[in-house]
Amino acid sequence: MLNLPKKVTIIEVGPRDGLQNEKLFVPTVIKKQFISRLRNAGLQEMELTSFVSPKWVPQMSDAAEIVTDCLDADARNIVLAPNRRGVDRVYSTDCQAVAVFVGVSNSFNLKNINKTTKDSMTELVPIISELKEKNYFVRACISTAFYCPYEGKINESDTIKLCQEFVDAGVDELSVADTIGMAAPDECFALFSQLKSLFPHTLLTAHFHDTRKLALANIFASLQAGIDRFDTSAGGLGGCPFAPGASGNVATEDVVYMLERMGIDTGVDLNKLIDAIEVVRPHLSRQIESGYYRLHAQTV
């Protein structure tokens, strides 16, 4: 008998992770409309933007304005802040949820933020403690949890060790990512089963990229392991500038369709979700290729 939850929480990462790698700058007003319509579709947890250097990620140069205008008191508004400078910028806003990130792979971490994994954790642990003292929700994004574009297969024990360090530091959530979309369903089931057993009091979220079209299969395997939280991106937008070959995140609309067909409540209205994608689509440098979008969008 299948082990399926009655309800799944979708964390929409389109406005941040989805847009960060877009070649064309998406106008700030369009980003705001995109966020508003995603909320209207029922998505209550969302990565809005990131406080990173505009020099390295120009798409996020309007982060302060996005945060000022797009916070919703009834939703979890998450802002990525990778270091002390980013967290200090969060303190100047009313945002109460912060995401930090570290790669299990040293090579990926050095390419991404010019620090080893160990050095990143040395910097982040006191920051996380400070955030928790100030009653912030803290989400830890674990990159390259399965495979790395530079180092290949990641040892499961290394991923678990890093997750343990974050849990010991006091984070509320672990978002564990198949950054380059190489994980197979059996690997996902094995890792998430262990994490679920080891960290029963921490929110566990699975984050899949659909590079090899395995994301939906990996979500299904993760459901069997007891995971009921998934990062997804409307339109399948995304990709990482420091992970060569990585395609977009798994499409929110495809995930919602699959889950709802299995009788799992997501709280997301698919028609309104398509409306949200239509707002941003004309400003993208690539086509929307998700299966549900291609079949149901009014204009493709």
C-alpha positions in Angstrom: 0.0 0.0 0.0 1.3 3.4 -0.9 2.5 5.7 1.9 0.8 9.0 0.9 0.0 12.1 3.0 -3.4 13.8 2.8 -1.8 17.2 2.4 1.5 18.5 0.9 3.0 22.0 1.4 4.4 23.6 -1.8 7.1 26.2 -1.3 7.2 28.4 -4.4 10.7 29.4 -5.3 10.0 30.9 -8.7 10.4 34.6 -7.8 13.9 33.9 -6.4 15.5 30.6 -7.5 13.4 30.6 -10.7 14.4 34.1 -11.9 18.0 34.4 -10.6 19.5 32.8 -13.7 17.3 34.6 -16.3 19.5 36.4 -18.9 17.0 39.2 -19.3 16.2 41.5 -16.4 12.5 40.9 -15.4 11.0 44.3 -14.6 10.4 44.9 -10.9 6.7 45.6 -11.5 6.3 42.2 -13.3 8.0 40.4 -10.4 5.5 42.0 -8.0 2.6 41.0 -10.1 4.0 37.5 -10.4 4.3 37.2 -6.6 0.8 38.5 -6.1 -0.8 36.1 -8.6 1.2 33.2 -7.1 -0.3 34.0 -3.7 -3.7 34.3 -5.3 -3.2 30.8 -6.6 -2.9 29.6 -3.0 0.9 29.4 -2.5 1.5 30.5 1.1 5.2 29.8 1.4 7.4 31.6 -1.0 11.0 32.6 -1.7 10.5 36.2 -2.7 14.1 37.3 -3.6 17.7 37.3 -2.3 20.0 39.8 -0.7 23.0 39.0 -2.8 25.5 41.1 -4.6 23.9 42.7 -7.7 27.3 42.4 -9.4 27.0 38.6 -9.3 23.3 38.2 -9.5 21.9 41.3 -11.4 18.4 39.8 -11.4 18.1 40.4 -7.7 19.2 44.0 -7.7 15.7 45.1 -6.8 15.5 42.9 -3.7 14.9 45.7 -1.3 11.9 47.0 -3.2 10.4 43.5 -3.7 10.6 42.9 0.1 9.1 46.3 0.9 6.2 45.8 -1.4 5.5 42.1 -1.3 5.4 40.9 2.3 2.1 39.3 3.3 1.3 39.0 7.0 -0.7 35.8 6.4 2.1 34.0 4.5 5.7 32.9 5.0 7.8 35.3 3.1 11.3 33.9 2.7 14.4 36.0 1.7 17.7 34.4 0.9 20.6 35.9 2.7 23.9 34.0 2.3 26.1 36.0 4.6 26.4 38.6 7.3 25.9 41.5 4.9 22.7 39.9 3.5 21.3 39.2 7.0 21.9 42.8 8.1 19.9 43.9 5.1 17.1 41.6 6.2 17.1 43.3 9.6 16.3 46.6 7.9 13.0 45.1 6.6 9.9 43.5 8.2 10.7 40.1 6.7 10.7 37.4 9.4 11.9 34.3 7.5 15.5 33.9 6.2 17.1 31.3 4.0 20.8 30.5 4.2 22.6 28.0 1.9 25.7 25.9 1.9 26.8 23.2 -0.6 27.9 19.8 0.7 30.5 19.9 -2.0 33.5 22.1 -1.3 34.2 22.6 -5.0 30.6 23.9 -5.5 30.8 26.1 -2.4 34.0 27.7 -3.6 32.6 28.4 -7.0 29.4 29.7 -5.5 30.5 31.9 -2.6 34.3 31.5 -2.6 34.3 29.6 0.7 34.8 26.0 1.7 31.8 24.2 3.3 33.5 24.3 6.7 34.3 28.0 6.4 30.7 28.7 5.4 29.4 26.9 8.5 31.9 28.7 10.8 30.4 32.0 9.5 26.7 30.9 9.5 26.3 29.1 12.9 26.6 32.3 15.0 24.3 34.1 12.5 21.7 31.4 12.8 21.9 31.6 16.6 21.4 35.4 16.4 18.4 35.0 14.0 16.8 32.5 16.3 17.3 34.8 19.3 15.4 37.4 17.3 12.6 34.9 16.6 13.3 34.6 12.8 12.2 31.5 10.9 15.5 30.0 9.5 15.6 27.8 6.4 18.8 26.0 5.5 19.2 25.2 1.8 21.6 22.2 1.3 23.0 22.4 -2.2 24.6 19.4 -4.0 23.1 16.9 -1.6 23.3 14.1 -4.1 25.7 15.0 -6.9 28.1 17.9 -7.7 29.0 19.1 -11.2 32.6 19.2 -10.1 33.0 16.3 -7.7 30.4 13.8 -8.9 28.5 11.6 -6.5 28.3 13.0 -2.9 28.6 10.6 0.0 25.3 10.3 1.8 27.1 10.6 5.1 28.5 14.0 4.2 25.0 15.3 3.4 23.7 14.0 6.7 26.6 15.5 8.6 25.9 18.9 7.1 22.2 18.6 7.9 23.1 17.7 11.5 25.3 20.8 11.8 22.4 23.0 10.7 19.9 21.2 13.0 22.4 21.6 15.9 22.6 25.3 15.1 18.8 25.6 15.5 17.4 25.9 12.0 13.6 25.4 11.5 13.8 23.8 8.1 16.2 21.8 5.9 15.7 22.2 2.1 17.7 19.4 0.6 18.5 19.9 -3.0 19.4 17.7 -6.0 21.0 20.8 -7.5 22.0 19.3 -10.9 19.1 16.9 -11.3 21.1 13.6 -11.2 19.5 11.8 -8.2 17.5 8.7 -8.8 14.3 7.7 -6.9 16.1 5.0 -4.8 18.7 7.5 -3.7 16.0 10.0 -2.8 14.1 7.4 -0.8 17.2 6.3 1.0 18.5 9.8 2.0 15.1 11.2 3.0 14.2 8.1 5.0 17.3 8.6 7.1 16.8 12.4 7.5 13.2 11.8 8.5 14.3 9.4 11.2 17.2 11.5 12.4 15.4 14.9 12.5 11.8 14.2 13.4 11.3 17.7 14.8 12.8 19.7 11.8 10.8 20.6 8.7 12.2 18.6 5.9 11.7 19.9 2.3 12.9 18.2 -0.9 14.2 20.4 -3.7 14.5 18.9 -7.2 15.8 20.1 -10.5 14.3 18.4 -13.6 17.5 18.2 -15.7 17.0 14.5 -16.5 13.2 14.5 -16.2 13.4 12.5 -12.9 12.0 15.2 -10.6 8.4 13.9 -10.4 9.7 10.3 -9.9 12.0 11.6 -7.1 9.1 13.5 -5.5 7.0 10.3 -5.5 9.9 8.4 -3.9 10.3 11.2 -1.3 6.6 10.9 -0.5 7.2 7.3 0.3 9.9 8.3 2.7 7.5 10.6 4.6 8.4 13.9 3.0 5.4 16.3 2.6 7.1 19.6 1.7 8.5 20.3 -1.7 10.2 23.3 -3.3 8.9 24.0 -6.8 9.0 26.8 -9.4 6.1 28.0 -11.5 6.8 27.3 -15.1 9.8 25.1 -14.2 11.9 28.3 -14.1 15.4 28.2 -12.6 18.9 26.9 -12.8 22.0 27.7 -10.9 24.7 30.0 -12.4 27.3 28.0 -10.6 26.1 24.6 -11.6 26.8 24.0 -15.3 24.2 21.9 -17.0 21.5 22.3 -14.3 18.1 23.0 -15.8 15.1 24.6 -14.1 13.4 23.5 -10.9 10.6 21.1 -11.1 7.5 22.9 -12.3 4.9 23.8 -9.7 2.0 23.1 -12.0 3.3 19.6 -12.9 3.8 18.7 -9.2 0.4 20.1 -8.1 -1.3 18.2 -11.0 0.4 14.9 -10.0 -0.3 15.3 -6.3 -4.0 16.3 -6.8 -4.5 13.4 -9.1 -3.4 11.1 -6.3 -5.8 12.7 -3.9 -3.3 14.8 -2.0 -4.4 18.3 -1.2 -2.0 21.1 -2.1 -4.3 24.1 -1.7 -3.1 25.4 -5.1 -5.5 26.5 -7.9 -4.0 25.3 -11.2 -5.9 27.8 -13.4 -4.7 30.7 -11.2 -1.2 29.3 -11.3 -1.2 29.4 -15.1 -2.4 33.0 -14.8 0.7 33.8 -12.7 3.0 32.2 -15.2 1.4 34.2 -18.0 2.4 37.4 -16.2 6.1 36.6 -16.3 6.3 34.5 -19.5 6.7 37.4 -22.0 9.8 38.7 -20.1 11.7 35.4 -20.1 14.6 34.4 -22.3 13.3 30.8 -22.7 10.2 28.9 -23.4 7.9 27.4 -20.7 8.2 23.7 -21.2 6.3 22.1 -18.4 3.8 19.4 -19.4 0.8 20.9 -17.7 1.5 24.4 -19.0 1.8 23.2 -22.6 -1.5 21.4 -22.4 -3.5 24.0 -20.5 -2.2 27.5 -21.1 -4.3 29.8 -23.2 -1.3 31.0 -25.2 1.7 28.8 -25.7 
